[in-house]
Each structure stands twice: as C-alpha cells, then as structure tokens.
Amino acid sequence: MKKYLEENNFENIDFLYNNSYLYENRIISGSRGWDTSDTSEDRKILRRENLRLELSLEEGVNKYGTEKEIIVCMHYPPFNECEELELDFISTMKKYNVKKCVYGHIHGKGQAEAKEGDIKGIEFKLVSSDYLDFKLVMI
C-alpha cells in the first residue's frame, strides 16, 4: 500500500503499524484489533494485534513522553463477548494510561449493540462512518 501511495504522489497519508504519531500534543497509537470467534487462529491473531498495540503505545511514549494524552485508534472494537479480548486490549491501554479509544467496524443493525462511553476509565467511541451519518466527530 505504501508503494501505491508513493507511486501516485499521496504524500499526506500514512499508517499506524507498530508506531505512533504526534498530533496537536496528543499521541495517536493503535492496532487493527481483532474480532474473535474463539478458534486457535483467532487467538493467535488476537495476541499479535495486542502486541502491535503495545508496540505502538510504547513507541509513542518513548518518542513523545508520558505527559501527553494518548488516543488509541482501532478498526475492530477492543471488546466483545470474548472476555479475553476485552481484558487484553483494555489492560494494555490501561498500562499506558490511555484515556480515549476510537474504533470502527460495526455497521448497520450491529450499531445498536455498540459500547461507548467510559469503560474501566477509558472513553470509547464508535466512529464507523455510517454510524456518524458520514459526518466528522470531534475526538
């Protein structure tokens, strides 16, 4: 994907991938996360994505310091029916004092089940475009 962006002169797009960015005195970190169906392959991906989240958070803190607000961005929600999923991602966020997490992936009727608000000291927000009626939201 990076090669495609370079070949087509997209200079202001980049990706979170085991890294972080500083924007207006906030550290932006994240991982795609994972939606598990409780198979051994899902558990493997879950562990890998939690490690990627930790690498992103660690890189941000090491690079920009511990005094800045950290916002985590994930594609999949960091929780679902699988308690392991919730405990891993949320524990990692709490370890780095994350106060905000935005996530997507939930569309259509599934949005009624979305978890938002303060959960274990972290403010969660679903930002799927259709959920937001394709409007920007202040994070």
TIVO-2410 file (N, C-alpha, C; in nm, 3 decimals):
# residues 139
REC num residu      c1      c2      c3 atome chaine
REC   1      M   0.083  -0.119   0.000     N      A
REC   1      M   0.000   0.000   0.000    CA      A
REC   1      M   0.088   0.126   0.000     C      A
REC   2      K   0.194   0.125   0.079     N      A
REC   2      K   0.283   0.243   0.082    CA      A
REC   2      K   0.340   0.270  -0.057     C      A
REC   3      K   0.376   0.163  -0.127     N      A
REC   3      K   0.431   0.179  -0.262    CA      A
REC   3      K   0.328   0.245  -0.354     C      A
REC   4      Y   0.203   0.201  -0.345     N      A
REC   4      Y   0.096   0.260  -0.427    CA      A
REC   4      Y   0.082   0.409  -0.396     C      A
REC   5      L   0.084   0.444  -0.268     N      A
REC   5      L   0.071   0.585  -0.231    CA      A
REC   5      L   0.187   0.667  -0.286     C      A
REC   6      E   0.307   0.615  -0.275     N      A
REC   6      E   0.425   0.686  -0.327    CA      A
REC   6      E   0.416   0.702  -0.479     C      A
REC   7      E   0.379   0.595  -0.550     N      A
REC   7      E   0.371   0.598  -0.696    CA      A
REC   7      E   0.264   0.696  -0.745     C      A
REC   8      N   0.163   0.722  -0.662     N      A
REC   8      N   0.054   0.811  -0.702    CA      A
REC   8      N   0.059   0.945  -0.630     C      A
REC   9      N   0.174   0.978  -0.575     N      A
REC   9      N   0.201   1.109  -0.514    CA      A
REC   9      N   0.108   1.146  -0.399     C      A
REC  10      F   0.066   1.046  -0.322     N      A
REC  10      F  -0.008   1.075  -0.199    CA      A
REC  10      F   0.095   1.094  -0.089     C      A
REC  11      E   0.115   1.217  -0.048     N      A
REC  11      E   0.221   1.248   0.046    CA      A
REC  11      E   0.171   1.272   0.188     C      A
REC  12      N   0.041   1.278   0.207     N      A
REC  12      N  -0.012   1.311   0.340    CA      A
REC  12      N  -0.093   1.196   0.401     C      A
REC  13      I  -0.068   1.074   0.356     N      A
REC  13      I  -0.135   0.956   0.410    CA      A
REC  13      I  -0.028   0.862   0.464     C      A
REC  14      D  -0.050   0.812   0.582     N      A
REC  14      D   0.040   0.714   0.639    CA      A
REC  14      D  -0.041   0.617   0.722     C      A
REC  15      F   0.023   0.517   0.781     N      A
REC  15      F  -0.046   0.410   0.850    CA      A
REC  15      F   0.009   0.391   0.990     C      A
REC  16      L  -0.079   0.352   1.082     N      A
REC  16      L  -0.036   0.306   1.213    CA      A
REC  16      L   0.000   0.159   1.199     C      A
REC  17      Y   0.125   0.128   1.224     N      A
REC  17      Y   0.170  -0.010   1.215    CA      A
REC  17      Y   0.290  -0.025   1.307     C      A
REC  18      N   0.261  -0.059   1.432     N      A
REC  18      N   0.365  -0.071   1.535    CA      A
REC  18      N   0.434   0.063   1.562     C      A
REC  19      N   0.366   0.172   1.534     N      A
REC  19      N   0.424   0.304   1.552    CA      A
REC  19      N   0.318   0.399   1.606     C      A
REC  20      S   0.353   0.525   1.614     N      A
REC  20      S   0.259   0.626   1.664    CA      A
REC  20      S   0.290   0.759   1.595     C      A
REC  21      Y   0.200   0.854   1.615     N      A
REC  21      Y   0.218   0.988   1.560    CA      A
REC  21      Y   0.184   1.090   1.667     C      A
REC  22      L   0.245   1.205   1.657     N      A
REC  22      L   0.212   1.315   1.746    CA      A
REC  22      L   0.127   1.414   1.666     C      A
REC  23      Y   0.012   1.449   1.721     N      A
REC  23      Y  -0.076   1.546   1.657    CA      A
REC  23      Y  -0.133   1.637   1.765     C      A
REC  24      E  -0.106   1.766   1.753     N      A
REC  24      E  -0.155   1.865   1.848    CA      A
REC  24      E  -0.136   1.821   1.993     C      A
REC  25      N  -0.015   1.781   2.026     N      A
REC  25      N   0.022   1.743   2.162    CA      A
REC  25      N  -0.049   1.616   2.211     C      A
REC  26      R  -0.097   1.536   2.118     N      A
REC  26      R  -0.159   1.407   2.151    CA      A
REC  26      R  -0.086   1.297   2.076     C      A
REC  27      I  -0.068   1.185   2.143     N      A
REC  27      I  -0.006   1.070   2.080    CA      A
REC  27      I  -0.118   0.983   2.022     C      A
REC  28      I  -0.106   0.954   1.893     N      A
REC  28      I  -0.203   0.867   1.825    CA      A
REC  28      I  -0.136   0.731   1.806     C      A
REC  29      S  -0.194   0.628   1.865     N      A
REC  29      S  -0.141   0.493   1.857    CA      A
REC  29      S  -0.255   0.400   1.816     C      A
REC  30      G  -0.222   0.276   1.785     N      A
REC  30      G  -0.332   0.184   1.755    CA      A
REC  30      G  -0.290   0.053   1.694     C      A
REC  31      S  -0.391  -0.023   1.663     N      A
REC  31      S  -0.380  -0.157   1.604    CA      A
REC  31      S  -0.514  -0.184   1.535     C      A
REC  32      R  -0.515  -0.277   1.443     N      A
REC  32      R  -0.644  -0.308   1.382    CA      A
REC  32      R  -0.733  -0.384   1.480     C      A
REC  33      G  -0.673  -0.449   1.581     N      A
REC  33      G  -0.751  -0.530   1.673    CA      A
REC  33      G  -0.795  -0.658   1.605     C      A
REC  34      W  -0.895  -0.722   1.664     N      A
REC  34      W  -0.945  -0.845   1.603    CA      A
REC  34      W  -1.080  -0.880   1.663     C      A
REC  35      D  -1.164  -0.941   1.582     N      A
REC  35      D  -1.294  -0.989   1.626    CA      A
REC  35      D  -1.285  -1.141   1.629     C      A
REC  36      T  -1.285  -1.197   1.745     N      A
REC  36      T  -1.257  -1.339   1.758    CA      A
REC  36      T  -1.383  -1.425   1.755     C      A
REC  37      S  -1.369  -1.542   1.697     N      A
REC  37      S  -1.475  -1.643   1.705    CA      A
REC  37      S  -1.427  -1.760   1.791     C      A
REC  38      D  -1.319  -1.736   1.866     N      A
REC  38      D  -1.268  -1.831   1.965    CA      A
REC  38      D  -1.202  -1.954   1.905     C      A
REC  39      T  -1.142  -1.940   1.788     N      A
REC  39      T  -1.063  -2.050   1.733    CA      A
REC  39      T  -0.916  -2.028   1.769     C      A
REC  40      S  -0.834  -2.130   1.750     N      A
REC  40      S  -0.692  -2.114   1.782    CA      A
REC  40      S  -0.627  -2.009   1.690     C      A
REC  41      E  -0.670  -2.002   1.566     N      A
REC  41      E  -0.617  -1.900   1.474    CA      A
REC  41      E  -0.658  -1.760   1.521     C      A
REC  42      D  -0.782  -1.744   1.567     N      A
REC  42      D  -0.826  -1.615   1.619    CA      A
REC  42      D  -0.744  -1.574   1.740     C      A
REC  43      R  -0.717  -1.667   1.828     N      A
REC  43      R  -0.638  -1.637   1.948    CA      A
REC  43      R  -0.496  -1.593   1.910     C      A
REC  44      K  -0.441  -1.655   1.808     N      A
REC  44      K  -0.309  -1.617   1.760    CA      A
REC  44      K  -0.311  -1.473   1.708     C      A
REC  45      I  -0.411  -1.440   1.628     N      A
REC  45      I  -0.423  -1.304   1.574    CA      A
REC  45      I  -0.449  -1.205   1.687     C      A
REC  46      L  -0.532  -1.242   1.781     N      A
REC  46      L  -0.562  -1.157   1.896    CA      A
REC  46      L  -0.434  -1.122   1.972     C      A
REC  47      R  -0.351  -1.221   2.000     N      A
REC  47      R  -0.224  -1.195   2.070    CA      A
REC  47      R  -0.134  -1.104   1.987     C      A
REC  48      R  -0.127  -1.130   1.856     N      A
REC  48      R  -0.043  -1.048   1.769    CA      A
REC  48      R  -0.091  -0.904   1.765     C      A
REC  49      E  -0.220  -0.883   1.753     N      A
REC  49      E  -0.273  -0.746   1.747    CA      A
REC  49      E  -0.256  -0.672   1.880     C      A
REC  50      N  -0.268  -0.744   1.991     N      A
REC  50      N  -0.244  -0.681   2.120    CA      A
REC  50      N  -0.097  -0.643   2.133     C      A
REC  51      L  -0.007  -0.727   2.082     N      A
REC  51      L   0.135  -0.694   2.081    CA      A
REC  51      L   0.160  -0.571   1.994     C      A
REC  52      R   0.094  -0.563   1.880     N      A
REC  52      R   0.110  -0.446   1.793    CA      A
REC  52      R   0.060  -0.319   1.862     C      A
REC  53      L  -0.049  -0.332   1.936     N      A
REC  53      L  -0.098  -0.216   2.012    CA      A
REC  53      L   0.007  -0.174   2.113     C      A
REC  54      E   0.063  -0.271   2.184     N      A
REC  54      E   0.165  -0.239   2.284    CA      A
REC  54      E   0.288  -0.175   2.219     C      A
REC  55      L   0.332  -0.226   2.106     N      A
REC  55      L   0.446  -0.167   2.036    CA      A
REC  55      L   0.417  -0.023   1.995     C      A
REC  56      S   0.296   0.002   1.948     N      A
REC  56      S   0.256   0.137   1.908    CA      A
REC  56      S   0.256   0.232   2.028     C      A
REC  57      L   0.198   0.186   2.139     N      A
REC  57      L   0.194   0.269   2.260    CA      A
REC  57      L   0.334   0.293   2.315     C      A
REC  58      E   0.412   0.189   2.320     N      A
REC  58      E   0.549   0.201   2.372    CA      A
REC  58      E   0.631   0.298   2.287     C      A
REC  59      E   0.619   0.286   2.156     N      A
REC  59      E   0.692   0.376   2.067    CA      A
REC  59      E   0.649   0.521   2.090     C      A
REC  60      G   0.521   0.543   2.107     N      A
REC  60      G   0.472   0.678   2.131    CA      A
REC  60      G   0.523   0.738   2.260     C      A
REC  61      V   0.518   0.662   2.366     N      A
REC  61      V   0.566   0.710   2.496    CA      A
REC  61      V   0.717   0.734   2.492     C      A
REC  62      N   0.791   0.643   2.432     N      A
REC  62      N   0.937   0.660   2.423    CA      A
REC  62      N   0.975   0.779   2.337     C      A
REC  63      K   0.900   0.803   2.233     N      A
REC  63      K   0.932   0.910   2.138    CA      A
REC  63      K   0.881   1.047   2.185     C      A
REC  64      Y   0.762   1.050   2.246     N      A
REC  64      Y   0.698   1.178   2.276    CA      A
REC  64      Y   0.679   1.205   2.425     C      A
REC  65      G   0.707   1.110   2.511     N      A
REC  65      G   0.696   1.130   2.655    CA      A
REC  65      G   0.566   1.081   2.714     C      A
REC  66      T   0.560   1.085   2.846     N      A
REC  66      T   0.445   1.031   2.919    CA      A
REC  66      T   0.342   1.136   2.958     C      A
REC  67      E   0.369   1.262   2.930     N      A
REC  67      E   0.280   1.369   2.975    CA      A
REC  67      E   0.169   1.403   2.875     C      A
REC  68      K   0.173   1.345   2.758     N      A
REC  68      K   0.074   1.376   2.655    CA      A
REC  68      K  -0.042   1.278   2.658     C      A
REC  69      E  -0.158   1.328   2.619     N      A
REC  69      E  -0.275   1.241   2.607    CA      A
REC  69      E  -0.251   1.140   2.495     C      A
REC  70      I  -0.293   1.016   2.518     N      A
REC  70      I  -0.280   0.911   2.417    CA      A
REC  70      I  -0.420   0.873   2.369     C      A
REC  71      I  -0.437   0.873   2.238     N      A
REC  71      I  -0.562   0.828   2.177    CA      A
REC  71      I  -0.531   0.701   2.098     C      A
REC  72      V  -0.604   0.595   2.127     N      A
REC  72      V  -0.588   0.469   2.054    CA      A
REC  72      V  -0.695   0.461   1.946     C      A
REC  73      C  -0.651   0.422   1.827     N      A
REC  73      C  -0.742   0.401   1.713    CA      A
REC  73      C  -0.737   0.254   1.676     C      A
REC  74      M  -0.853   0.192   1.666     N      A
REC  74      M  -0.861   0.051   1.628    CA      A
REC  74      M  -0.970   0.032   1.524     C      A
REC  75      H  -0.950  -0.064   1.437     N      A
REC  75      H  -1.057  -0.096   1.343    CA      A
REC  75      H  -1.167  -0.174   1.416     C      A
REC  76      Y  -1.130  -0.285   1.476     N      A
REC  76      Y  -1.228  -0.367   1.549    CA      A
REC  76      Y  -1.246  -0.312   1.690     C      A
REC  77      P  -1.364  -0.328   1.747     N      A
REC  77      P  -1.383  -0.288   1.887    CA      A
REC  77      P  -1.289  -0.367   1.977     C      A
REC  78      P  -1.238  -0.305   2.083     N      A
REC  78      P  -1.147  -0.377   2.172    CA      A
REC  78      P  -1.219  -0.466   2.273     C      A
REC  79      F  -1.346  -0.494   2.248     N      A
REC  79      F  -1.424  -0.581   2.336    CA      A
REC  79      F  -1.535  -0.646   2.255     C      A
REC  80      N  -1.578  -0.760   2.300     N      A
REC  80      N  -1.698  -0.828   2.250    CA      A
REC  80      N  -1.734  -0.935   2.352     C      A
REC  81      E  -1.799  -1.041   2.311     N      A
REC  81      E  -1.841  -1.144   2.406    CA      A
REC  81      E  -1.722  -1.220   2.465     C      A
REC  82      C  -1.609  -1.214   2.399     N      A
REC  82      C  -1.491  -1.288   2.444    CA      A
REC  82      C  -1.418  -1.207   2.551     C      A
REC  83      E  -1.425  -1.252   2.674     N      A
REC  83      E  -1.363  -1.178   2.784    CA      A
REC  83      E  -1.213  -1.160   2.763     C      A
REC  84      E  -1.147  -1.258   2.704     N      A
REC  84      E  -1.003  -1.247   2.681    CA      A
REC  84      E  -0.971  -1.126   2.594     C      A
REC  85      L  -1.052  -1.104   2.491     N      A
REC  85      L  -1.032  -0.990   2.402    CA      A
REC  85      L  -1.035  -0.860   2.481     C      A
REC  86      E  -1.139  -0.844   2.561     N      A
REC  86      E  -1.154  -0.721   2.640    CA      A
REC  86      E  -1.038  -0.704   2.737     C      A
REC  87      L  -1.006  -0.809   2.809     N      A
REC  87      L  -0.902  -0.798   2.910    CA      A
REC  87      L  -0.767  -0.763   2.849     C      A
REC  88      D  -0.733  -0.824   2.738     N      A
REC  88      D  -0.603  -0.798   2.676    CA      A
REC  88      D  -0.590  -0.655   2.627     C      A
REC  89      F  -0.679  -0.610   2.541     N      A
REC  89      F  -0.667  -0.476   2.485    CA      A
REC  89      F  -0.683  -0.368   2.591     C      A
REC  90      I  -0.781  -0.382   2.676     N      A
REC  90      I  -0.803  -0.279   2.779    CA      A
REC  90      I  -0.688  -0.278   2.879     C      A
REC  91      S  -0.637  -0.393   2.917     N      A
REC  91      S  -0.522  -0.398   3.008    CA      A
REC  91      S  -0.401  -0.327   2.947     C      A
REC  92      T  -0.378  -0.350   2.820     N      A
REC  92      T  -0.267  -0.283   2.752    CA      A
REC  92      T  -0.288  -0.133   2.750     C      A
REC  93      M  -0.409  -0.088   2.721     N      A
REC  93      M  -0.437   0.056   2.720    CA      A
REC  93      M  -0.418   0.116   2.859     C      A
REC  94      K  -0.465   0.048   2.960     N      A
REC  94      K  -0.452   0.099   3.097    CA      A
REC  94      K  -0.306   0.108   3.139     C      A
REC  95      K  -0.225   0.013   3.095     N      A
REC  95      K  -0.082   0.013   3.127    CA      A
REC  95      K  -0.015   0.142   3.080     C      A
REC  96      Y  -0.064   0.200   2.970     N      A
REC  96      Y  -0.007   0.322   2.914    CA      A
REC  96      Y  -0.094   0.445   2.942     C      A
REC  97      N  -0.187   0.432   3.035     N      A
REC  97      N  -0.271   0.544   3.079    CA      A
REC  97      N  -0.354   0.604   2.965     C      A
REC  98      V  -0.401   0.521   2.874     N      A
REC  98      V  -0.486   0.567   2.765    CA      A
REC  98      V  -0.620   0.611   2.823     C      A
REC  99      K  -0.670   0.726   2.777     N      A
REC  99      K  -0.799   0.778   2.824    CA      A
REC  99      K  -0.905   0.778   2.715     C      A
REC 100      K  -0.863   0.763   2.586     N      A
REC 100      K  -0.960   0.762   2.475    CA      A
REC 100      K  -0.925   0.654   2.376     C      A
REC 101      C  -1.029   0.589   2.325     N      A
REC 101      C  -1.013   0.489   2.219    CA      A
REC 101      C  -1.129   0.504   2.122     C      A
REC 102      V  -1.095   0.518   1.994     N      A
REC 102      V  -1.197   0.521   1.890    CA      A
REC 102      V  -1.184   0.393   1.808     C      A
REC 103      Y  -1.296   0.343   1.764     N      A
REC 103      Y  -1.296   0.218   1.687    CA      A
REC 103      Y  -1.408   0.221   1.585     C      A
REC 104      G  -1.399   0.131   1.489     N      A
REC 104      G  -1.500   0.122   1.384    CA      A
REC 104      G  -1.552  -0.020   1.371     C      A
REC 105      H  -1.567  -0.065   1.250     N      A
REC 105      H  -1.606  -0.199   1.211    CA      A
REC 105      H  -1.755  -0.229   1.227     C      A
REC 106      I  -1.822  -0.168   1.320     N      A
REC 106      I  -1.962  -0.201   1.345    CA      A
REC 106      I  -2.050  -0.115   1.254     C      A
REC 107      H  -2.133  -0.182   1.176     N      A
REC 107      H  -2.220  -0.113   1.081    CA      A
REC 107      H  -2.362  -0.165   1.092     C      A
REC 108      G  -2.455  -0.088   1.036     N      A
REC 108      G  -2.594  -0.132   1.028    CA      A
REC 108      G  -2.656  -0.163   1.164     C      A
REC 109      K  -2.731  -0.273   1.170     N      A
REC 109      K  -2.804  -0.310   1.291    CA      A
REC 109      K  -2.712  -0.338   1.410     C      A
REC 110      G  -2.589  -0.378   1.384     N      A
REC 110      G  -2.494  -0.406   1.491    CA      A
REC 110      G  -2.462  -0.283   1.575     C      A
REC 111      Q  -2.488  -0.165   1.522     N      A
REC 111      Q  -2.457  -0.042   1.594    CA      A
REC 111      Q  -2.539  -0.028   1.722     C      A
REC 112      A  -2.654  -0.091   1.727     N      A
REC 112      A  -2.737  -0.084   1.848    CA      A
REC 112      A  -2.668  -0.150   1.966     C      A
REC 113      E  -2.576  -0.241   1.939     N      A
REC 113      E  -2.503  -0.313   2.045    CA      A
REC 113      E  -2.368  -0.250   2.078     C      A
REC 114      A  -2.334  -0.140   2.011     N      A
REC 114      A  -2.203  -0.079   2.029    CA      A
REC 114      A  -2.184  -0.031   2.173     C      A
REC 115      K  -2.063  -0.049   2.224     N      A
REC 115      K  -2.029   0.001   2.356    CA      A
REC 115      K  -1.959   0.135   2.340     C      A
REC 116      E  -2.010   0.235   2.411     N      A
REC 116      E  -1.949   0.367   2.410    CA      A
REC 116      E  -1.949   0.423   2.551     C      A
REC 117      G  -1.871   0.528   2.568     N      A
REC 117      G  -1.865   0.593   2.698    CA      A
REC 117      G  -1.751   0.541   2.781     C      A
REC 118      D  -1.753   0.573   2.909     N      A
REC 118      D  -1.646   0.536   3.000    CA      A
REC 118      D  -1.659   0.388   3.039     C      A
REC 119      I  -1.558   0.313   3.003     N      A
REC 119      I  -1.550   0.173   3.039    CA      A
REC 119      I  -1.412   0.151   3.100     C      A
REC 120      K  -1.411   0.120   3.229     N      A
REC 120      K  -1.286   0.095   3.302    CA      A
REC 120      K  -1.189   0.212   3.292     C      A
REC 121      G  -1.245   0.335   3.293     N      A
REC 121      G  -1.161   0.455   3.293    CA      A
REC 121      G  -1.115   0.502   3.157     C      A
REC 122      I  -1.162   0.438   3.051     N      A
REC 122      I  -1.126   0.477   2.914    CA      A
REC 122      I  -1.254   0.517   2.841     C      A
REC 123      E  -1.249   0.631   2.771     N      A
REC 123      E  -1.364   0.680   2.695    CA      A
REC 123      E  -1.361   0.615   2.557     C      A
REC 124      F  -1.462   0.533   2.526     N      A
REC 124      F  -1.470   0.463   2.398    CA      A
REC 124      F  -1.574   0.530   2.308     C      A
REC 125      K  -1.542   0.536   2.178     N      A
REC 125      K  -1.631   0.599   2.081    CA      A
REC 125      K  -1.630   0.518   1.951     C      A
REC 126      L  -1.749   0.478   1.907     N      A
REC 126      L  -1.764   0.415   1.776    CA      A
REC 126      L  -1.762   0.525   1.670     C      A
REC 127      V  -1.674   0.510   1.571     N      A
REC 127      V  -1.663   0.613   1.468    CA      A
REC 127      V  -1.683   0.558   1.327     C      A
REC 128      S  -1.759   0.448   1.314     N      A
REC 128      S  -1.792   0.398   1.180    CA      A
REC 128      S  -1.866   0.509   1.106     C      A
REC 129      S  -1.832   0.528   0.980     N      A
REC 129      S  -1.886   0.642   0.905    CA      A
REC 129      S  -2.039   0.641   0.900     C      A
REC 130      D  -2.101   0.526   0.878     N      A
REC 130      D  -2.246   0.524   0.871    CA      A
REC 130      D  -2.308   0.550   1.009     C      A
REC 131      Y  -2.241   0.511   1.115     N      A
REC 131      Y  -2.290   0.539   1.250    CA      A
REC 131      Y  -2.291   0.690   1.275     C      A
REC 132      L  -2.194   0.760   1.219     N      A
REC 132      L  -2.183   0.906   1.235    CA      A
REC 132      L  -2.255   0.981   1.124     C      A
REC 133      D  -2.337   0.910   1.046     N      A
REC 133      D  -2.406   0.970   0.933    CA      A
REC 133      D  -2.309   1.041   0.839     C      A
REC 134      F  -2.189   0.983   0.827     N      A
REC 134      F  -2.083   1.033   0.739    CA      A
REC 134      F  -2.041   1.177   0.772     C      A
REC 135      K  -2.051   1.212   0.898     N      A
REC 135      K  -2.010   1.345   0.945    CA      A
REC 135      K  -1.888   1.331   1.035     C      A
REC 136      L  -1.809   1.434   1.039     N      A
REC 136      L  -1.691   1.433   1.127    CA      A
REC 136      L  -1.735   1.444   1.271     C      A
REC 137      V  -1.655   1.387   1.359     N      A
REC 137      V  -1.680   1.397   1.502    CA      A
REC 137      V  -1.552   1.446   1.568     C      A
REC 138      M  -1.566   1.536   1.664     N      A
REC 138      M  -1.450   1.587   1.736    CA      A
REC 138      M  -1.402   1.481   1.834     C      A
REC 139      I  -1.276   1.445   1.824     N      A
REC 139      I  -1.218   1.347   1.915    CA      A
REC 139      I  -1.141   1.425   2.018     C      A
***
